Amino acid sequence: MKKLGLTLMAVFCLAASTFAAGNQPTTAKWEGNINVSKLSKYLKLSSNQSEEVANICDYFTEQLGKASNNSKKQNELLKNAVYGNLKLMKKTLTKEQYSKYATLLNITLRNKGIELE
C-alpha cells in the first residue's frame, strides 16, 4: 500500500513539474495559458471532453487577462476566475480526472506565486 501511495505521489509531482513550466515562484503574473494537449494526455480525456476543456481553458485565460488589467479588483477577479474554472471543469471531467486537475492547478498557482485567500 505504501508503494502505491509513493508511486501516486511521484506521478503527481512529475506531472506538476511538467505543467508548471518552472519550479520557482515568479513575480510575473501568469496569463493562464494551459497546454491543452498535454493536459488531455495526462487526464486521458475523450474527444468531447478535450474540446470542452479547450474552451474552458480559453475562457480561463480571458478571465485572468481581465484580472491582470484591473488593479482595484485584481484579487477578487482572480479568485472568481480560478473558482469559475474549477466549477466548469467539475461539470466536464469525471471525479478522478477532476481530482487530478484540481491538484495540478493548485500546484501551478503556487509555483506562479499566486495565493488565493
N, C-alpha and C positions, 0 to 999 in steps of 0.2 A: 504494500500500500504506500510505503514511503517512496519507493522508486517511482510509482505512478505520479505522486504528488510533485516530486522533484522534476520529473520529466515535463509535466504540465507547466510548472513554473519556468523551466528553461525555454519552452516553446513560447510562452507569453513574453519573456524577456527578449528573446530573439526577434519576435515579431515587432515588439515595441521599438527596438533599436532600428529595425528596418524602416518603419514608417516615420520615426521621429526625425530623421534627416539631420541629426546632431544630438550628441549626448549631453551637452552643456546648455543650461538655460541661457536664453539670449535676451537682450534688451529690446531688440527689434520686434515689432508686432507681427504675429503670424497672420497671414492673409487667409488661411483656411483651405489652402489648396490640398486636396486629397488625391492620391494616386488611386483611382477607382479600379484599375486593372489589377493592381497588387492587392487591394482590399478585397476584390471579388475572389481572387485565388485563395487568400487567407481565410475568408469566411465561407468559401465553397458555395457561392451564390448561383442560383438558377438564372437563366437568361432574363426572365421577367424581373427578378429581384435586382439583377445587375443594372438594368435600365432605370428602375425606380431609385436605386441607391445613387446612381449618377445624377439624377435630377435633384435628389435631396442634397447631395454634396455641392452642386452648383448653387442651390438656394442658400446653403450654409455659407459658402464663400461670399455671396452677395450680402448676406446679413452681417458678416464680420467686417466687410468693407464699409457698410453703413456705420457700424460701431466705431471703427477707427477714425471715421471722418467727423464724428460728433464728440467733442471733448467734454461737454457738460454731462451727457448721459451715457458715457462710454461703458462704464461698469454694468449699468442696467441693460443696455443693448447687447453687450457681450454675453451676459448671463441668459438673456432671452434667446439669443442665437444658439447657444450651446444646448439649453434645455429644449428648445424647439426642435433642434436636430435630433436629440435623443428620442423625443416623442415620436417624430416621423419614422425614425429607424425602428423603434419598437413595434410599430404597426406593420413594417415591411419584413423584418427579419424574424427568424424563429427564436425561441427563447435562448438556445445555445449560441446562436450567431450574435444575438443582441448582447449577451454577456461578454463575449469576446470583443465586440465593437466598443462597448462602454469602457472596458478596461483599457483598450487601445487608445481611445480618445482621451481618457483621463491621464494616461502616461504622456501622451503627446502634448497636452495642455501644460502639464508640469514641466516638461522639457523645454517648452517655449516660454516659460516664465509667466504663464497666465494662471492666476489663482482666482477661483470663484469663491465668493464669501458665503 
